[in-house]
Amino acid sequence: MTKELWINLPVKDLMKSKEFFAKLGFSFHPRHSNSDEAAGLVIGEKNIMVMLFPESTFKKFTRNEIADTKQATEVLLSIDAESREEVDEMVRKAVEAGGTAYSEPSGQGWMYGAGFTDLDGHRWNVLYMDMSKMPE
């Protein structure tokens, strides 16, 4: 049975992408610490791995063109936050690190979220969900 999940994303500049995500507070798997061909961004308590690959490497194993993130969204990566303040902080850090906010913070009672794009235009959704207020 499947034990791990890796999400693979193409990036234009691996070092700049690593710097961007480090500024947001993410850590990297030590397996790829000295690699110029990959970086493993570790997400959450379950240690989901988002692999960052230079576009040329990504194209070699996908055998396909890379989506133009200025014209379309190829994936929406959603991560949770522990509070509304953490949602705001994550988006603020992303913008300060060179990303763009595409969705300003807003709430729907039990759920509060916002969105940002990373340096390569991949869309990230940050959500805080107060399950005690979730409609039944």
C-alpha positions as protocol buffer text, in pm:
chain_id: "A"
residue {
  index: 1
  type: MET
  ca { x: 0 y: 0 z: 0 }
}
residue {
  index: 2
  type: THR
  ca { x: 107 y: 359 z: -56 }
}
residue {
  index: 3
  type: LYS
  ca { x: 310 y: 500 z: 233 }
}
residue {
  index: 4
  type: GLU
  ca { x: 412 y: 843 z: 108 }
}
residue {
  index: 5
  type: LEU
  ca { x: 290 y: 1114 z: -126 }
}
residue {
  index: 6
  type: TRP
  ca { x: 514 y: 1341 z: -332 }
}
residue {
  index: 7
  type: ILE
  ca { x: 375 y: 1636 z: -522 }
}
residue {
  index: 8
  type: ASN
  ca { x: 612 y: 1746 z: -800 }
}
residue {
  index: 9
  type: LEU
  ca { x: 635 y: 2107 z: -917 }
}
residue {
  index: 10
  type: PRO
  ca { x: 855 y: 2264 z: -1185 }
}
residue {
  index: 11
  type: VAL
  ca { x: 1048 y: 2576 z: -1085 }
}
residue {
  index: 12
  type: LYS
  ca { x: 1252 y: 2818 z: -1291 }
}
residue {
  index: 13
  type: ASP
  ca { x: 1525 y: 2868 z: -1029 }
}
residue {
  index: 14
  type: LEU
  ca { x: 1563 y: 2600 z: -762 }
}
residue {
  index: 15
  type: MET
  ca { x: 1778 y: 2810 z: -527 }
}
residue {
  index: 16
  type: LYS
  ca { x: 1539 y: 3107 z: -540 }
}
residue {
  index: 17
  type: SER
  ca { x: 1244 y: 2875 z: -476 }
}
residue {
  index: 18
  type: LYS
  ca { x: 1420 y: 2721 z: -177 }
}
residue {
  index: 19
  type: GLU
  ca { x: 1489 y: 3069 z: -38 }
}
residue {
  index: 20
  type: PHE
  ca { x: 1124 y: 3168 z: -94 }
}
residue {
  index: 21
  type: PHE
  ca { x: 982 y: 2870 z: 96 }
}
residue {
  index: 22
  type: ALA
  ca { x: 1241 y: 2898 z: 373 }
}
residue {
  index: 23
  type: LYS
  ca { x: 1124 y: 3258 z: 430 }
}
residue {
  index: 24
  type: LEU
  ca { x: 771 y: 3121 z: 475 }
}
residue {
  index: 25
  type: GLY
  ca { x: 901 y: 2889 z: 748 }
}
residue {
  index: 26
  type: PHE
  ca { x: 901 y: 2560 z: 559 }
}
residue {
  index: 27
  type: SER
  ca { x: 1176 y: 2303 z: 604 }
}
residue {
  index: 28
  type: PHE
  ca { x: 1345 y: 2078 z: 351 }
}
residue {
  index: 29
  type: HIS
  ca { x: 1415 y: 1708 z: 359 }
}
residue {
  index: 30
  type: PRO
  ca { x: 1787 y: 1645 z: 414 }
}
residue {
  index: 31
  type: ARG
  ca { x: 1788 y: 1381 z: 139 }
}
residue {
  index: 32
  type: HIS
  ca { x: 1820 y: 1657 z: -124 }
}
residue {
  index: 33
  type: SER
  ca { x: 2016 y: 1916 z: 75 }
}
residue {
  index: 34
  type: ASN
  ca { x: 2316 y: 1924 z: -161 }
}
residue {
  index: 35
  type: SER
  ca { x: 2127 y: 1873 z: -485 }
}
residue {
  index: 36
  type: ASP
  ca { x: 2102 y: 2117 z: -775 }
}
residue {
  index: 37
  type: GLU
  ca { x: 1835 y: 1896 z: -933 }
}
residue {
  index: 38
  type: ALA
  ca { x: 1571 y: 1868 z: -659 }
}
residue {
  index: 39
  type: ALA
  ca { x: 1451 y: 1999 z: -325 }
}
residue {
  index: 40
  type: GLY
  ca { x: 1203 y: 1825 z: -99 }
}
residue {
  index: 41
  type: LEU
  ca { x: 975 y: 2076 z: 74 }
}
residue {
  index: 42
  type: VAL
  ca { x: 827 y: 1909 z: 384 }
}
residue {
  index: 43
  type: ILE
  ca { x: 465 y: 2002 z: 459 }
}
residue {
  index: 44
  type: GLY
  ca { x: 285 y: 1944 z: 788 }
}
residue {
  index: 45
  type: GLU
  ca { x: 288 y: 1680 z: 1058 }
}
residue {
  index: 46
  type: LYS
  ca { x: 234 y: 1402 z: 803 }
}
residue {
  index: 47
  type: ASN
  ca { x: 549 y: 1513 z: 620 }
}
residue {
  index: 48
  type: ILE
  ca { x: 391 y: 1542 z: 277 }
}
residue {
  index: 49
  type: MET
  ca { x: 670 y: 1609 z: 31 }
}
residue {
  index: 50
  type: VAL
  ca { x: 645 y: 1878 z: -237 }
}
residue {
  index: 51
  type: MET
  ca { x: 935 y: 1815 z: -470 }
}
residue {
  index: 52
  type: LEU
  ca { x: 1074 y: 2118 z: -650 }
}
residue {
  index: 53
  type: PHE
  ca { x: 1250 y: 2039 z: -977 }
}
residue {
  index: 54
  type: PRO
  ca { x: 1414 y: 2269 z: -1230 }
}
residue {
  index: 55
  type: GLU
  ca { x: 1186 y: 2292 z: -1533 }
}
residue {
  index: 56
  type: SER
  ca { x: 1432 y: 2100 z: -1755 }
}
residue {
  index: 57
  type: THR
  ca { x: 1441 y: 1808 z: -1510 }
}
residue {
  index: 58
  type: PHE
  ca { x: 1063 y: 1814 z: -1467 }
}
residue {
  index: 59
  type: LYS
  ca { x: 1010 y: 1802 z: -1845 }
}
residue {
  index: 60
  type: LYS
  ca { x: 1242 y: 1501 z: -1878 }
}
residue {
  index: 61
  type: PHE
  ca { x: 1031 y: 1277 z: -1659 }
}
residue {
  index: 62
  type: THR
  ca { x: 686 y: 1414 z: -1747 }
}
residue {
  index: 63
  type: ARG
  ca { x: 756 y: 1419 z: -2123 }
}
residue {
  index: 64
  type: ASN
  ca { x: 514 y: 1707 z: -2146 }
}
residue {
  index: 65
  type: GLU
  ca { x: 513 y: 2085 z: -2168 }
}
residue {
  index: 66
  type: ILE
  ca { x: 488 y: 2284 z: -1847 }
}
residue {
  index: 67
  type: ALA
  ca { x: 168 y: 2479 z: -1787 }
}
residue {
  index: 68
  type: ASP
  ca { x: 197 y: 2855 z: -1821 }
}
residue {
  index: 69
  type: THR
  ca { x: 88 y: 2966 z: -1474 }
}
residue {
  index: 70
  type: LYS
  ca { x: 27 y: 3318 z: -1605 }
}
residue {
  index: 71
  type: GLN
  ca { x: -251 y: 3180 z: -1825 }
}
residue {
  index: 72
  type: ALA
  ca { x: -388 y: 2883 z: -1627 }
}
residue {
  index: 73
  type: THR
  ca { x: -381 y: 2707 z: -1291 }
}
residue {
  index: 74
  type: GLU
  ca { x: -235 y: 2357 z: -1306 }
}
residue {
  index: 75
  type: VAL
  ca { x: -291 y: 2279 z: -937 }
}
residue {
  index: 76
  type: LEU
  ca { x: -417 y: 2441 z: -617 }
}
residue {
  index: 77
  type: LEU
  ca { x: -213 y: 2340 z: -314 }
}
residue {
  index: 78
  type: SER
  ca { x: -412 y: 2386 z: 6 }
}
residue {
  index: 79
  type: ILE
  ca { x: -249 y: 2393 z: 347 }
}
residue {
  index: 80
  type: ASP
  ca { x: -405 y: 2443 z: 685 }
}
residue {
  index: 81
  type: ALA
  ca { x: -330 y: 2705 z: 946 }
}
residue {
  index: 82
  type: GLU
  ca { x: -386 y: 2699 z: 1320 }
}
residue {
  index: 83
  type: SER
  ca { x: -547 y: 3044 z: 1333 }
}
residue {
  index: 84
  type: ARG
  ca { x: -673 y: 3337 z: 1128 }
}
residue {
  index: 85
  type: GLU
  ca { x: -355 y: 3520 z: 1225 }
}
residue {
  index: 86
  type: GLU
  ca { x: -143 y: 3239 z: 1082 }
}
residue {
  index: 87
  type: VAL
  ca { x: -332 y: 3266 z: 750 }
}
residue {
  index: 88
  type: ASP
  ca { x: -259 y: 3640 z: 738 }
}
residue {
  index: 89
  type: GLU
  ca { x: 105 y: 3586 z: 839 }
}
residue {
  index: 90
  type: MET
  ca { x: 168 y: 3319 z: 573 }
}
residue {
  index: 91
  type: VAL
  ca { x: 30 y: 3538 z: 293 }
}
residue {
  index: 92
  type: ARG
  ca { x: 223 y: 3841 z: 423 }
}
residue {
  index: 93
  type: LYS
  ca { x: 547 y: 3639 z: 429 }
}
residue {
  index: 94
  type: ALA
  ca { x: 480 y: 3506 z: 79 }
}
residue {
  index: 95
  type: VAL
  ca { x: 434 y: 3858 z: -60 }
}
residue {
  index: 96
  type: GLU
  ca { x: 744 y: 3986 z: 123 }
}
residue {
  index: 97
  type: ALA
  ca { x: 944 y: 3694 z: -22 }
}
residue {
  index: 98
  type: GLY
  ca { x: 843 y: 3782 z: -380 }
}
residue {
  index: 99
  type: GLY
  ca { x: 514 y: 3597 z: -423 }
}
residue {
  index: 100
  type: THR
  ca { x: 174 y: 3750 z: -498 }
}
residue {
  index: 101
  type: ALA
  ca { x: -152 y: 3744 z: -305 }
}
residue {
  index: 102
  type: TYR
  ca { x: -426 y: 3631 z: -544 }
}
residue {
  index: 103
  type: SER
  ca { x: -698 y: 3607 z: -280 }
}
residue {
  index: 104
  type: GLU
  ca { x: -718 y: 3845 z: 14 }
}
residue {
  index: 105
  type: PRO
  ca { x: -807 y: 3698 z: 354 }
}
residue {
  index: 106
  type: SER
  ca { x: -1178 y: 3640 z: 399 }
}
residue {
  index: 107
  type: GLY
  ca { x: -1406 y: 3428 z: 613 }
}
residue {
  index: 108
  type: GLN
  ca { x: -1724 y: 3227 z: 588 }
}
residue {
  index: 109
  type: GLY
  ca { x: -1805 y: 3185 z: 956 }
}
residue {
  index: 110
  type: TRP
  ca { x: -1619 y: 2863 z: 1037 }
}
residue {
  index: 111
  type: MET
  ca { x: -1360 y: 2892 z: 760 }
}
residue {
  index: 112
  type: TYR
  ca { x: -1107 y: 3167 z: 692 }
}
residue {
  index: 113
  type: GLY
  ca { x: -854 y: 3167 z: 412 }
}
residue {
  index: 114
  type: ALA
  ca { x: -638 y: 3348 z: 161 }
}
residue {
  index: 115
  type: GLY
  ca { x: -421 y: 3257 z: -136 }
}
residue {
  index: 116
  type: PHE
  ca { x: -79 y: 3335 z: -276 }
}
residue {
  index: 117
  type: THR
  ca { x: 131 y: 3237 z: -572 }
}
residue {
  index: 118
  type: ASP
  ca { x: 494 y: 3135 z: -533 }
}
residue {
  index: 119
  type: LEU
  ca { x: 775 y: 3260 z: -756 }
}
residue {
  index: 120
  type: ASP
  ca { x: 666 y: 3027 z: -1037 }
}
residue {
  index: 121
  type: GLY
  ca { x: 296 y: 3110 z: -1022 }
}
residue {
  index: 122
  type: HIS
  ca { x: 187 y: 2791 z: -842 }
}
residue {
  index: 123
  type: ARG
  ca { x: -122 y: 2871 z: -636 }
}
residue {
  index: 124
  type: TRP
  ca { x: -129 y: 2803 z: -263 }
}
residue {
  index: 125
  type: ASN
  ca { x: -445 y: 2826 z: -54 }
}
residue {
  index: 126
  type: VAL
  ca { x: -403 y: 2877 z: 323 }
}
residue {
  index: 127
  type: LEU
  ca { x: -708 y: 2787 z: 533 }
}
residue {
  index: 128
  type: TYR
  ca { x: -806 y: 2803 z: 898 }
}
residue {
  index: 129
  type: MET
  ca { x: -1111 y: 2593 z: 981 }
}
residue {
  index: 130
  type: ASP
  ca { x: -1283 y: 2619 z: 1319 }
}
residue {
  index: 131
  type: MET
  ca { x: -1447 y: 2278 z: 1320 }
}
residue {
  index: 132
  type: SER
  ca { x: -1652 y: 2367 z: 1635 }
}
residue {
  index: 133
  type: LYS
  ca { x: -1840 y: 2623 z: 1421 }
}
residue {
  index: 134
  type: MET
  ca { x: -1878 y: 2406 z: 1109 }
}
residue {
  index: 135
  type: PRO
  ca { x: -2242 y: 2376 z: 998 }
}
residue {
  index: 136
  type: GLU
  ca { x: -2390 y: 2031 z: 1047 }
}
